[in-house]
């Protein structure tokens, strides 16, 4: 059969993305081109591989399940062969294509780039951002990235396919407009004041997109601590949520790693509080076959060591741990 690797790549991209529309954005082809290539593959095989519902989402047929596994295996072997070729014939060139969420900037990214640059055979460090951890996992599966830093929950289904190491447990903070009187904020959080009428920004909160893993935990926190507040705003990123807080419109949650990268004109208008029960586990993931190459294995292990020995032990993490807890919240000092 005249089946091409390109057709298998497109088929896999459609399955991983869940729809032809999303796959189009991932592989850089138009929807008609993807549909055409998928139709040609089904014609050559004499079997339907996917079914589409009214929302254009795809599900696999029994034949599709089989050929998806075949495509995954063949493309993984090809990727391994290319990596081995580079190791043998391209002067052991090390190209680290790292994907991170938009919250993780500043010192951590600089440290990862420095670690890669110090590796023997270093050729290039490519940094890419994605709105959600799920998108980064998808790009890792499609071999568009070879190293990602994501929320642990987003990689649960694919964990066995990658080398995975925990970097740190990151608390979520509660962001409130800096001009809100502190007494008013503390009074709103008192257990006996749950039914009180809230005013101003305290009466509104920013709801995260449904693709954000901690969305439900954040919503639960607001329902329990500020049941009178309503989700009048919704955003796809934590950075955008903090922008709305800085404008005095509402309160919101955000990961602590976002703070070092906040612009001064936003940070000075926001006050951060530490809250109990909201955190996410951040992990580093890399294809297992890359871990057989000393340069990549060394980069992986050095990034993990940096997270444990330097990033985790100082800065904002230390501030949160050292401050005494007062009730359910701790005020977080603004970034200088």
Secondary structure, DSSP 4 states (H G I P E B T S, - for coil): ----HHHHHHHHHHHHHSBHHHHHHHHT--HHHHHHHHHHHHHHHTS--EEE-TT-BEEE-HHHHHHHHHHHHHHHHHHHHHHHHHHHHSTT-EEEEEEEETT--THHHHHHHHHHHTSTTEEEEEEEEESSHHHHHHHHHTTS-SEEEEEGGGGGGGGGGEEEEEEEEEEEEEEEETTS-HHHHHHHTSGGGTTSPP-GGGGEEEEEPTTSTTHHHHHHHHHHH-TT-EEEEEESSHHHHHHHHHTTS-BEEEEGGGGGGS-HHHHTTEEEEEEEEEEEEEEEEEEGGGGGSHHHHHHHHHHHHHIIIIITTSHHHHHHHHSPPBTTEEEEPPP-
